[in-house]
Amino acid sequence: MEITKILETTDKTIFTAKTDEGYVGCIRKEEYVCFTVDVYDSALKAANGARSLEKKLRDAQVNSKPAKDKKIQITTKSKKKKVRCSEKLYTLADTQAMPLLSFQEVWVIVRGKEYVSDCLNKEKKKLVSFTDERENAKYFVDHEKAKMTMRVLKGVVGPGFDLKRFFIQLKP
């Protein structure tokens, strides 16, 4: 199999490459580029395959850490609330207007014109809460986790939930 078309200047971590048989998913790492073994008939399926491969690589990397590197830290239990800095969510058109910045793909669950700001929260015992502002939406870095959460919400709350792709700016 020969790769016939691959972008050299892309700064995306997940992209696709055209081969003579179809499309393959690609993951750009700091030192190398990783390709999917399977060949897909569309670029979308190849990108989803690359996301799945990236998740497997990330899980394998977390599980392969040696035990001697882990440090034991004893902390007292205190109810401190985590403060999440809201990051601006950009659309694809916004990112193309700013070519000198680097972005990471994230996923947001939407229902109609509302964004999900919190969901499946065991602490607050809240199933789902919505917001009209895009910046206050809860975003997922992992597509598979966002899809699974959306399916749970569809099954429990009802139909109408969907995923939208946005981008956040990567810090240098």
Z-matrix of the N, CA and C atoms (Angstrom, degrees):
N
C 1 1.442
C 2 1.523 1 107.94
N 3 1.312 2 116.38 1 137.72
C 4 1.445 3 121.80 2 -177.97
C 5 1.528 4 109.16 3 -122.30
N 6 1.326 5 115.95 4 132.24
C 7 1.459 6 120.09 5 177.21
C 8 1.518 7 107.22 6 -81.28
N 9 1.344 8 115.87 7 121.11
C 10 1.459 9 119.99 8 -174.98
C 11 1.517 10 112.81 9 -94.91
N 12 1.324 11 117.71 10 -26.03
C 13 1.458 12 119.19 11 -177.37
C 14 1.519 13 110.10 12 -146.77
N 15 1.337 14 116.47 13 122.12
C 16 1.460 15 122.15 14 176.04
C 17 1.520 16 107.39 15 -143.79
N 18 1.314 17 116.04 16 137.31
C 19 1.462 18 120.60 17 -179.35
C 20 1.520 19 109.52 18 -80.24
N 21 1.315 20 117.22 19 129.93
C 22 1.458 21 120.75 20 179.71
C 23 1.522 22 112.37 21 -84.81
N 24 1.309 23 117.20 22 -32.74
C 25 1.458 24 119.80 23 -171.52
C 26 1.517 25 113.70 24 -97.32
N 27 1.311 26 118.51 25 6.97
C 28 1.461 27 119.04 26 -179.05
C 29 1.528 28 110.42 27 -69.20
N 30 1.331 29 116.19 28 138.67
C 31 1.457 30 120.31 29 178.99
C 32 1.520 31 111.38 30 -106.50
N 33 1.309 32 116.38 31 12.08
C 34 1.462 33 121.42 32 178.76
C 35 1.521 34 109.73 33 -77.48
N 36 1.320 35 116.72 34 149.19
C 37 1.456 36 119.89 35 177.97
C 38 1.522 37 111.32 36 -83.37
N 39 1.328 38 116.87 37 -28.86
C 40 1.464 39 121.19 38 178.43
C 41 1.517 40 108.22 39 -122.47
N 42 1.338 41 116.16 40 125.92
C 43 1.452 42 120.72 41 178.85
C 44 1.517 43 108.35 42 -151.99
N 45 1.331 44 117.04 43 178.56
C 46 1.453 45 121.19 44 -179.55
C 47 1.526 46 109.72 45 -120.73
N 48 1.331 47 115.00 46 159.03
C 49 1.455 48 121.34 47 176.61
C 50 1.525 49 108.57 48 -131.59
N 51 1.311 50 115.90 49 140.81
C 52 1.461 51 121.60 50 -179.38
C 53 1.521 52 108.87 51 -87.59
N 54 1.321 53 115.36 52 132.13
C 55 1.462 54 121.07 53 175.16
C 56 1.516 55 108.60 54 -117.60
N 57 1.320 56 116.02 55 177.24
C 58 1.454 57 118.98 56 178.75
C 59 1.529 58 112.22 57 -72.27
N 60 1.334 59 117.97 58 -16.19
C 61 1.466 60 122.01 59 180.00
C 62 1.527 61 113.37 60 -103.24
N 63 1.323 62 118.52 61 -14.88
C 64 1.463 63 122.12 62 -177.76
C 65 1.516 64 109.91 63 158.91
N 66 1.344 65 115.54 64 -137.36
C 67 1.459 66 121.33 65 -178.49
C 68 1.522 67 110.27 66 -122.23
N 69 1.333 68 116.54 67 146.71
C 70 1.462 69 122.36 68 172.70
C 71 1.523 70 107.92 69 -122.39
N 72 1.319 71 115.83 70 150.01
C 73 1.457 72 121.36 71 176.56
C 74 1.514 73 110.12 72 -87.07
N 75 1.319 74 116.91 73 143.54
C 76 1.461 75 122.22 74 -177.28
C 77 1.524 76 109.68 75 -127.97
N 78 1.330 77 115.09 76 143.42
C 79 1.455 78 121.93 77 176.30
C 80 1.513 79 107.34 78 -125.79
N 81 1.324 80 116.76 79 121.51
C 82 1.458 81 120.96 80 -179.91
C 83 1.524 82 108.64 81 -91.49
N 84 1.313 83 115.71 82 121.76
C 85 1.459 84 122.37 83 174.06
C 86 1.524 85 107.86 84 -108.06
N 87 1.320 86 117.52 85 177.67
C 88 1.458 87 120.57 86 -177.84
C 89 1.525 88 111.89 87 -64.43
N 90 1.327 89 117.47 88 -39.75
C 91 1.459 90 120.29 89 -174.52
C 92 1.526 91 114.07 90 -106.58
N 93 1.317 92 118.70 91 -12.77
C 94 1.455 93 120.47 92 -174.30
C 95 1.519 94 111.12 93 -156.26
N 96 1.338 95 114.83 94 172.85
C 97 1.461 96 122.26 95 173.91
C 98 1.518 97 106.85 96 -119.53
N 99 1.333 98 116.77 97 132.21
C 100 1.455 99 122.66 98 -178.21
C 101 1.529 100 108.88 99 -108.62
N 102 1.343 101 117.60 100 134.09
C 103 1.458 102 123.23 101 -179.33
C 104 1.522 103 110.24 102 -111.10
N 105 1.342 104 116.52 103 149.93
C 106 1.458 105 120.40 104 174.93
C 107 1.522 106 109.20 105 -74.30
N 108 1.305 107 116.29 106 151.79
C 109 1.456 108 121.29 107 179.15
C 110 1.527 109 110.18 108 -76.02
N 111 1.320 110 115.82 109 -38.78
C 112 1.458 111 120.76 110 -178.17
C 113 1.524 112 110.79 111 -76.04
N 114 1.328 113 115.08 112 148.98
C 115 1.462 114 122.37 113 174.79
C 116 1.523 115 106.81 114 -108.29
N 117 1.341 116 116.50 115 129.23
C 118 1.452 117 122.42 116 -174.62
C 119 1.528 118 110.35 117 -108.60
N 120 1.332 119 115.55 118 157.25
C 121 1.458 120 119.52 119 -178.72
C 122 1.521 121 112.94 120 -86.50
N 123 1.343 122 119.10 121 -11.01
C 124 1.460 123 120.81 122 176.99
C 125 1.527 124 109.18 123 -136.99
N 126 1.319 125 115.11 124 157.15
C 127 1.462 126 120.69 125 -179.25
C 128 1.527 127 111.27 126 -67.99
N 129 1.337 128 117.50 127 -33.98
C 130 1.459 129 121.04 128 179.01
C 131 1.528 130 111.35 129 -63.88
N 132 1.323 131 117.08 130 -44.35
C 133 1.467 132 120.20 131 178.37
C 134 1.527 133 110.74 132 -64.91
N 135 1.336 134 116.64 133 -36.55
C 136 1.467 135 120.28 134 178.72
C 137 1.534 136 110.26 135 -66.85
N 138 1.329 137 117.76 136 -39.58
C 139 1.469 138 121.08 137 178.15
C 140 1.529 139 110.64 138 -65.47
N 141 1.330 140 117.04 139 -40.78
C 142 1.470 141 119.97 140 176.57
C 143 1.523 142 110.95 141 -64.48
N 144 1.331 143 117.57 142 -38.36
C 145 1.461 144 121.14 143 175.95
C 146 1.524 145 111.36 144 -63.44
N 147 1.341 146 116.62 145 -38.33
C 148 1.463 147 120.81 146 178.25
C 149 1.522 148 110.79 147 -66.75
N 150 1.339 149 117.59 148 -39.15
C 151 1.466 150 120.53 149 177.08
C 152 1.525 151 110.99 150 -62.94
N 153 1.319 152 115.68 151 -40.88
C 154 1.458 153 120.10 152 178.27
C 155 1.530 154 110.43 153 -64.22
N 156 1.325 155 116.87 154 -42.05
C 157 1.460 156 121.24 155 178.74
C 158 1.524 157 110.64 156 -64.88
N 159 1.330 158 117.10 157 -39.79
C 160 1.453 159 120.33 158 179.34
C 161 1.535 160 110.54 159 -62.86
N 162 1.332 161 116.80 160 -39.95
C 163 1.461 162 120.45 161 177.98
C 164 1.524 163 110.64 162 -64.02
N 165 1.333 164 116.87 163 -41.78
C 166 1.471 165 120.18 164 178.56
C 167 1.527 166 110.91 165 -63.88
N 168 1.335 167 116.66 166 -41.41
C 169 1.461 168 120.06 167 178.90
C 170 1.528 169 111.14 168 -65.21
N 171 1.325 170 116.56 169 -40.02
C 172 1.461 171 120.95 170 179.67
C 173 1.525 172 110.36 171 -65.91
N 174 1.349 173 116.95 172 -43.06
C 175 1.463 174 120.47 173 178.70
C 176 1.527 175 111.05 174 -65.23
N 177 1.323 176 117.20 175 -39.41
C 178 1.457 177 120.75 176 179.44
C 179 1.521 178 110.75 177 -66.66
N 180 1.330 179 116.83 178 -35.57
C 181 1.459 180 120.68 179 179.45
C 182 1.524 181 110.96 180 -69.20
N 183 1.319 182 117.40 181 -39.28
C 184 1.460 183 121.25 182 179.26
C 185 1.525 184 110.19 183 -67.69
N 186 1.337 185 117.34 184 -40.84
C 187 1.460 186 121.11 185 -177.30
C 188 1.527 187 112.84 186 -76.08
N 189 1.331 188 118.32 187 -19.38
C 190 1.458 189 119.76 188 -175.65
C 191 1.515 190 113.21 189 -92.83
N 192 1.326 191 119.15 190 5.17
C 193 1.464 192 121.57 191 178.18
C 194 1.525 193 109.01 192 -66.34
N 195 1.320 194 118.18 193 132.41
C 196 1.462 195 119.71 194 178.39
C 197 1.529 196 111.36 195 -68.19
N 198 1.317 197 115.11 196 149.59
C 199 1.463 198 121.30 197 -175.96
C 200 1.516 199 112.04 198 -69.20
N 201 1.335 200 117.69 199 -26.01
C 202 1.455 201 119.02 200 -177.07
C 203 1.524 202 112.40 201 -72.16
N 204 1.348 203 117.66 202 -19.36
C 205 1.456 204 120.63 203 178.60
C 206 1.524 205 112.06 204 -79.93
N 207 1.303 206 117.27 205 -16.34
C 208 1.461 207 120.41 206 -177.82
C 209 1.523 208 109.28 207 -78.76
N 210 1.309 209 114.52 208 131.49
C 211 1.461 210 120.09 209 178.59
C 212 1.522 211 108.22 210 -104.89
N 213 1.294 212 115.37 211 138.19
C 214 1.456 213 120.76 212 179.18
C 215 1.520 214 107.73 213 -88.13
N 216 1.309 215 114.95 214 128.04
C 217 1.452 216 120.20 215 -179.05
C 218 1.528 217 107.92 216 -126.86
N 219 1.308 218 116.29 217 126.33
C 220 1.450 219 121.25 218 -179.62
C 221 1.519 220 107.63 219 -100.44
N 222 1.307 221 115.46 220 125.47
C 223 1.460 222 120.20 221 178.75
C 224 1.512 223 108.94 222 -128.68
N 225 1.292 224 115.22 223 153.29
C 226 1.459 225 119.44 224 175.58
C 227 1.518 226 107.86 225 -87.08
N 228 1.312 227 114.88 226 145.88
C 229 1.455 228 118.94 227 -179.45
C 230 1.521 229 108.95 228 -79.03
N 231 1.294 230 113.78 229 120.42
C 232 1.458 231 119.32 230 175.60
C 233 1.519 232 107.71 231 -138.21
N 234 1.279 233 115.01 232 146.87
C 235 1.460 234 120.45 233 -177.62
C 236 1.527 235 109.36 234 -85.42
N 237 1.324 236 115.77 235 80.52
C 238 1.457 237 119.57 236 175.02
C 239 1.513 238 107.62 237 -99.99
N 240 1.293 239 115.32 238 133.55
C 241 1.455 240 119.39 239 179.05
C 242 1.518 241 108.74 240 -84.46
N 243 1.312 242 114.86 241 136.83
C 244 1.448 243 119.87 242 177.95
C 245 1.521 244 108.82 243 -79.35
N 246 1.307 245 115.07 244 133.98
C 247 1.450 246 120.33 245 178.36
C 248 1.519 247 107.40 246 -100.64
N 249 1.315 248 115.97 247 122.13
C 250 1.456 249 120.82 248 -179.95
C 251 1.513 250 108.41 249 -104.84
N 252 1.302 251 115.69 250 120.49
C 253 1.456 252 119.77 251 177.02
C 254 1.526 253 107.62 252 -73.47
N 255 1.297 254 115.50 253 127.93
C 256 1.459 255 117.63 254 179.20
C 257 1.520 256 108.57 255 -77.79
N 258 1.288 257 114.91 256 130.61
C 259 1.445 258 121.02 257 178.71
C 260 1.511 259 108.64 258 -106.20
N 261 1.293 260 115.11 259 147.22
C 262 1.453 261 119.86 260 -179.13
C 263 1.525 262 108.80 261 -73.57
N 264 1.312 263 115.72 262 132.07
C 265 1.459 264 121.79 263 178.20
C 266 1.520 265 108.70 264 -96.51
N 267 1.327 266 115.81 265 125.26
C 268 1.457 267 122.16 266 -178.29
C 269 1.523 268 110.22 267 -106.54
N 270 1.323 269 116.36 268 148.47
C 271 1.461 270 121.49 269 172.81
C 272 1.522 271 108.62 270 -86.75
N 273 1.332 272 116.32 271 172.59
C 274 1.456 273 120.62 272 179.13
C 275 1.522 274 110.86 273 -62.38
N 276 1.325 275 117.45 274 -38.65
C 277 1.469 276 120.66 275 178.85
C 278 1.526 277 110.88 276 -64.30
N 279 1.332 278 117.05 277 -37.79
C 280 1.463 279 120.28 278 177.49
C 281 1.523 280 111.48 279 -63.64
N 282 1.324 281 117.07 280 -41.80
C 283 1.466 282 120.33 281 -178.17
C 284 1.520 283 111.56 282 -68.98
N 285 1.322 284 117.68 283 -32.91
C 286 1.465 285 119.78 284 178.79
C 287 1.518 286 111.06 285 -72.02
N 288 1.324 287 117.45 286 -23.51
C 289 1.457 288 121.01 287 177.05
C 290 1.527 289 111.87 288 -77.99
N 291 1.346 290 117.44 289 -14.03
C 292 1.463 291 122.15 290 -179.68
C 293 1.531 292 109.45 291 -123.40
N 294 1.334 293 119.09 292 73.67
C 295 1.465 294 120.77 293 -172.58
C 296 1.530 295 114.65 294 -71.42
N 297 1.317 296 119.25 295 -16.74
C 298 1.460 297 120.45 296 -177.42
C 299 1.523 298 113.36 297 -85.03
N 300 1.317 299 117.39 298 -11.55
C 301 1.463 300 121.24 299 178.56
C 302 1.515 301 109.94 300 -96.41
N 303 1.337 302 117.16 301 154.18
C 304 1.465 303 120.26 302 176.41
C 305 1.520 304 109.02 303 -107.86
N 306 1.327 305 114.04 304 143.04
C 307 1.456 306 121.15 305 -175.19
C 308 1.512 307 110.63 306 -128.02
N 309 1.343 308 115.33 307 157.36
C 310 1.456 309 122.30 308 174.75
C 311 1.525 310 108.05 309 -118.83
N 312 1.310 311 115.06 310 139.74
C 313 1.459 312 121.43 311 -179.20
C 314 1.531 313 109.53 312 -76.65
N 315 1.335 314 116.39 313 131.85
C 316 1.464 315 121.94 314 176.51
C 317 1.526 316 108.43 315 -133.24
N 318 1.331 317 115.78 316 163.53
C 319 1.467 318 121.89 317 -176.81
C 320 1.508 319 109.78 318 -123.25
N 321 1.340 320 116.09 319 139.21
C 322 1.462 321 123.05 320 -179.11
C 323 1.528 322 107.67 321 -126.10
N 324 1.344 323 116.44 322 138.24
C 325 1.463 324 121.29 323 176.92
C 326 1.523 325 107.85 324 -89.89
N 327 1.318 326 115.81 325 129.97
C 328 1.463 327 121.22 326 -179.70
C 329 1.521 328 109.47 327 -124.35
N 330 1.327 329 114.87 328 156.69
C 331 1.460 330 121.82 329 172.95
C 332 1.519 331 106.51 330 -139.55
N 333 1.308 332 115.52 331 105.58
C 334 1.454 333 120.29 332 -174.32
C 335 1.517 334 109.18 333 68.75
N 336 1.337 335 115.82 334 -122.46
C 337 1.462 336 120.81 335 178.46
C 338 1.528 337 111.92 336 -101.99
N 339 1.336 338 117.47 337 5.99
C 340 1.457 339 121.57 338 -178.81
C 341 1.524 340 110.30 339 -102.15
N 342 1.321 341 115.05 340 148.68
C 343 1.453 342 122.54 341 177.42
C 344 1.524 343 109.03 342 -103.80
N 345 1.320 344 117.07 343 145.38
C 346 1.466 345 121.45 344 177.09
C 347 1.521 346 107.75 345 -79.24
N 348 1.330 347 117.19 346 120.63
C 349 1.460 348 120.72 347 -179.61
C 350 1.528 349 111.98 348 -96.11
N 351 1.320 350 117.66 349 -25.59
C 352 1.462 351 121.93 350 178.52
C 353 1.513 352 107.69 351 -156.95
N 354 1.331 353 116.06 352 139.49
C 355 1.462 354 118.38 353 179.39
C 356 1.526 355 110.29 354 -151.18
N 357 1.321 356 114.38 355 151.33
C 358 1.463 357 123.55 356 178.18
C 359 1.522 358 111.60 357 48.70
N 360 1.318 359 116.03 358 48.15
C 361 1.451 360 122.57 359 -178.04
C 362 1.524 361 109.22 360 -92.56
N 363 1.330 362 116.55 361 109.98
C 364 1.463 363 121.16 362 -178.72
C 365 1.517 364 111.88 363 -74.27
N 366 1.353 365 117.02 364 -32.47
C 367 1.454 366 120.48 365 -179.42
C 368 1.516 367 111.92 366 -63.62
N 369 1.323 368 116.10 367 -49.68
C 370 1.458 369 120.96 368 -178.64
C 371 1.516 370 112.65 369 -87.77
N 372 1.328 371 116.49 370 -4.50
C 373 1.462 372 123.20 371 -177.31
C 374 1.528 373 110.31 372 53.63
N 375 1.321 374 113.60 373 48.91
C 376 1.453 375 120.96 374 -178.07
C 377 1.524 376 108.24 375 -120.36
N 378 1.317 377 115.82 376 129.03
C 379 1.455 378 120.53 377 -179.54
C 380 1.520 379 111.29 378 -76.64
N 381 1.319 380 116.76 379 -52.42
C 382 1.461 381 120.00 380 179.84
C 383 1.525 382 109.73 381 -156.49
N 384 1.331 383 115.65 382 144.64
C 385 1.463 384 120.63 383 172.26
C 386 1.527 385 107.99 384 -136.02
N 387 1.316 386 115.50 385 149.01
C 388 1.456 387 121.55 386 -173.32
C 389 1.519 388 111.19 387 -116.75
N 390 1.328 389 115.37 388 159.56
C 391 1.454 390 122.49 389 174.20
C 392 1.524 391 108.60 390 -142.86
N 393 1.320 392 115.42 391 153.52
C 394 1.457 393 120.17 392 176.93
C 395 1.524 394 111.87 393 -89.75
N 396 1.327 395 117.89 394 -17.45
C 397 1.456 396 122.46 395 -177.08
C 398 1.525 397 110.43 396 -92.02
N 399 1.317 398 115.30 397 130.78
C 400 1.461 399 121.31 398 -177.64
C 401 1.526 400 111.52 399 -66.06
N 402 1.339 401 118.22 400 -34.66
C 403 1.465 402 121.28 401 -176.99
C 404 1.536 403 112.53 402 -68.59
N 405 1.333 404 117.57 403 -22.72
C 406 1.465 405 121.19 404 -179.87
C 407 1.524 406 112.82 405 -91.54
N 408 1.310 407 117.74 406 4.18
C 409 1.466 408 121.66 407 -178.22
C 410 1.526 409 110.82 408 -75.13
N 411 1.301 410 115.41 409 148.16
C 412 1.461 411 121.41 410 175.61
C 413 1.520 412 107.35 411 -82.34
N 414 1.334 413 116.17 412 127.45
C 415 1.458 414 118.76 413 -179.34
C 416 1.525 415 110.69 414 -115.45
N 417 1.322 416 114.28 415 153.51
C 418 1.453 417 122.79 416 179.90
C 419 1.519 418 108.59 417 -117.16
N 420 1.314 419 116.82 418 133.86
C 421 1.467 420 120.70 419 176.25
C 422 1.526 421 109.68 420 -81.03
N 423 1.316 422 116.82 421 -32.09
C 424 1.456 423 122.39 422 -177.75
C 425 1.528 424 109.84 423 -95.15
N 426 1.322 425 116.32 424 121.21
C 427 1.459 426 121.63 425 -178.27
C 428 1.530 427 111.21 426 -63.54
N 429 1.326 428 117.27 427 -40.20
C 430 1.466 429 121.60 428 -178.30
C 431 1.534 430 111.01 429 -62.85
N 432 1.335 431 117.31 430 -41.73
C 433 1.463 432 120.76 431 179.93
C 434 1.526 433 110.76 432 -67.76
N 435 1.333 434 116.96 433 -39.25
C 436 1.466 435 120.83 434 177.56
C 437 1.519 436 110.66 435 -64.24
N 438 1.303 437 116.73 436 -41.03
C 439 1.466 438 121.64 437 -179.70
C 440 1.528 439 110.62 438 -66.01
N 441 1.328 440 116.20 439 -41.95
C 442 1.463 441 120.53 440 179.36
C 443 1.531 442 110.66 441 -64.74
N 444 1.335 443 117.70 442 -43.01
C 445 1.460 444 121.57 443 178.48
C 446 1.519 445 110.57 444 -63.75
N 447 1.333 446 117.06 445 -40.80
C 448 1.455 447 120.85 446 178.78
C 449 1.530 448 110.75 447 -63.08
N 450 1.322 449 117.41 448 -40.73
C 451 1.470 450 120.73 449 178.37
C 452 1.522 451 111.57 450 -63.82
N 453 1.338 452 116.85 451 -39.35
C 454 1.466 453 120.27 452 177.98
C 455 1.531 454 109.60 453 -63.54
N 456 1.326 455 117.01 454 -44.05
C 457 1.464 456 120.53 455 179.05
C 458 1.521 457 111.35 456 -64.52
N 459 1.320 458 117.82 457 -38.14
C 460 1.467 459 121.04 458 177.24
C 461 1.525 460 110.50 459 -62.96
N 462 1.332 461 116.28 460 -40.29
C 463 1.459 462 120.18 461 -178.44
C 464 1.509 463 113.45 462 -72.70
N 465 1.330 464 117.81 463 -35.33
C 466 1.456 465 121.05 464 -175.38
C 467 1.530 466 112.01 465 -91.68
N 468 1.321 467 117.52 466 -48.86
C 469 1.463 468 121.31 467 -175.80
C 470 1.520 469 111.07 468 -84.62
N 471 1.326 470 115.97 469 -44.50
C 472 1.460 471 119.97 470 -178.77
C 473 1.516 472 110.98 471 139.31
N 474 1.321 473 116.96 472 176.88
C 475 1.464 474 119.82 473 -176.48
C 476 1.528 475 112.00 474 -73.08
N 477 1.317 476 115.49 475 169.33
C 478 1.452 477 121.15 476 176.51
C 479 1.511 478 114.22 477 114.52
N 480 1.327 479 118.27 478 -8.16
C 481 1.456 480 120.97 479 179.88
C 482 1.521 481 109.66 480 -83.83
N 483 1.333 482 115.58 481 146.48
C 484 1.461 483 121.34 482 -179.69
C 485 1.528 484 108.47 483 -149.25
N 486 1.331 485 116.53 484 162.48
C 487 1.456 486 121.91 485 177.29
C 488 1.520 487 109.52 486 -104.20
N 489 1.325 488 116.20 487 140.75
C 490 1.459 489 121.81 488 173.46
C 491 1.515 490 108.09 489 -126.31
N 492 1.331 491 114.48 490 143.88
C 493 1.456 492 120.56 491 -178.91
C 494 1.528 493 109.30 492 -96.54
N 495 1.331 494 115.07 493 130.57
C 496 1.453 495 122.42 494 175.11
C 497 1.523 496 107.69 495 -132.48
N 498 1.315 497 116.00 496 179.67
C 499 1.444 498 121.84 497 -179.78
C 500 1.528 499 109.11 498 -133.94
N 501 1.347 500 116.19 499 144.37
C 502 1.451 501 121.08 500 172.39
C 503 1.509 502 107.19 501 -116.52
N 504 1.329 503 115.70 502 151.89
C 505 1.455 504 120.33 503 -178.78
C 506 1.513 505 109.69 504 -77.23
N 507 1.329 506 116.64 505 132.80
C 508 1.453 507 121.28 506 177.01
C 509 1.520 508 108.87 507 -81.22
N 510 1.310 509 116.15 508 138.03
C 511 1.456 510 120.69 509 178.52
C 512 1.527 511 108.69 510 -81.47
N 513 1.338 512 117.55 511 138.01
C 514 1.481 513 119.76 512 -179.04
C 515 1.507 514 113.03 513 -71.57
